[in-house]
Amino acid sequence: VEVLQGEFVLSPKTVICFDDKSLAPTAQFYAAELSDMCGCRPKIASRPIGKSPILLSLDDSFEEEQYTLHITPKAITVEGGSPKAVFYALQSLLQIAADAESSSAAARLLPAVKIADKPYFGYRGAMLDVCRHIFTVEEVKRYIDILALHKINRFHWHLTDDQGWRAEIKQYPLLTTTGAERKSSYDTPITKVIENGQTYWTGEGAQTNRKYGPFYYTQEEMKDVVRYAAERHIDVLPEVDMPGHFVAALAAYPKYSCHPDRAPEVWINGGISADVLNVADPEAVQFAKNIITELCAIFPYPYFHIGGDECPTSQWESNALCQEKLRQLGKSSFRALQTEFIREINVHLASLGKKMFCWNESITESGADLDLMKQSGATIMCWNPCQSGAAKAASLGLDAIITEWGSGCYYINRKQSNDYGEPTAAGGGNDNVEATYNYIPLPSGVSSQAAKHYIGVQGTFWAEHVSSNEYLEYLALPRLMCIAEAGWTPQEQKSWPSFVRRMTHDTKMLDLGGYIYARHWMEDYVPRKAP
Ligand code: ACM
C-alpha cells in the first residue's frame, strides 16, 4: 500500500467502464453495492466516457486472485487477473468508500492510494450449520454477503446432521418430512442492551418444547443460493455428514441403520450419537450414493464434503454384516469400515466428476486405513486435532484446511466472552477475537514441502444455540474477519494492534450494512457489570 496525494470524488457522475465483457456483471454488482451502502450509484459504460472514471481491466500476467487498485484525483484504475480479482479490488474500494468523508449527500472523497494485493491462501472459507437451526434463504444470502465483503471464496454449507436434514432429495421424500423436524429446540433469543453508553447483546437459551420444522431447502432454493454466491465469486461446498451425525436420515429411513426395526428420533440437543449408517449394507451405501448424485447436480463446485467426523463404531461391532465385511477386508479395527466407505463414496464422486473433502477423523482416528486415504486424494478439513491432523494430511500428500477447534478460535459460534450478560453459547473460556486473530494457521516450523498442502483456512459456525440471524452475526463478527485476514495476509504481516486500528474503519462498512457484531475487542469497551 502506497499513500498518495489528493482525493478522487466518487459521485453519481462517476462512470465505471471495463475493457472486457466478462467484467460487466462485476461492474454492475459493484454499482448496486455502492448504491446500497453509500447512497451513490455510479453509471456503467463499456468504454471510458466523461471525467473521473473507474477503469476496470484484466491483466493475464496476474494470478487469478491478484489485483492492483490505484486511486488518483483523476481516475481509479483496477487491474485484476480475472473478474474475481477485479471483484476483490472493488470490495476494497467499497471499504474505502464506506470509510471516506462525504463532500455532499451522494459524494465521497476517496484518498489517493496505490494497492497491489493477492491472497496468501487459495481456500478462504466459512461454514454454516443449518441443521441445529435453519436459516432462511434470505439469511443464508446475508451470510454470503458478509463473506463477499471479506474476500472469502468458499461457503461450506453443512446441510445434514443428527438434529435435522435440510436438503430436498427427490428420491427420498421422508428426509425432509420426518428427517427435517424434531420435538423441541434450544433457542436463544438475543436482545440489544444499551448501558453506560455501550452496546451489548444478551439472552438466555431455553428449550421451547414445541415442534421445530419440518424446515429444509428445496432444490430450487439451493440452486438460487449457488447463483447468488457465484455472483459474489464464492463457490458453495455442500456437506452431507456421513456415516455418523446421520440420525435425521436414519429417523426417516431406519432400514439403513444397524437396527432396522428401531427408528431413532431426530435429536433435539447436540452431541455424538451411536446411531450411524450401516456401511456394510450395500443398500445403505447405495442410499448415500443416490443422495450425493442428486446434490452433485445442484452444486457445480467440483468438490463435495462427505463429513466423516465423530462416528462411533459401537453398533458396527455388534452387527453381523459389519463383522463379515471387516473379515473380508482382512482388518482388525472397525474404523477400517469407515475408510472403506470413504473409498466407495470417493469412487462414486469421481464418476460424477467430483473430488472429496472429509473431516480429519478420516486420517486421525486410530484404525483408519491410511494407505486408502493416501490414494483418495481427499482434502482434509482439520479441526481436532487441527495442527497435528494437518501435518498428517501433508505427510500423506493430502491437502489440509485449517479450522482450529482448540480454544475455539476458528469455531466462530463460541462464546464471545465470559462477561456478565453474555448470551448463552456453546463453549466457555476466553474464546475471544484476539485469540482468533493471533492463531497461526501455518506455523513457521512446517517444512516448505509440507506447507504446500496447507491450502486454506475456514471459520466454522455450529448453530446448536443460535436460533436467529442477529445472534449468528453477533458471534461470527468480527471473528470471521480475523480468519479472512489470516486467509489473505501473510503471517509475518499480521498485527493485532493494526487489526484493531483498521477495525475502527471496517466497522463503518458493517454499520452501513446493518450487521451486528461483538465489541469486546474495542479499546474503549467496558464489560457489562452485574447489577
Ligand atoms: C466437528 O466439529 N464435529 C467437525
Residues whose N, C-alpha, C, O or C-beta is under 5 A from the ligand:
A	BS01	ACM	D309 W359 W383
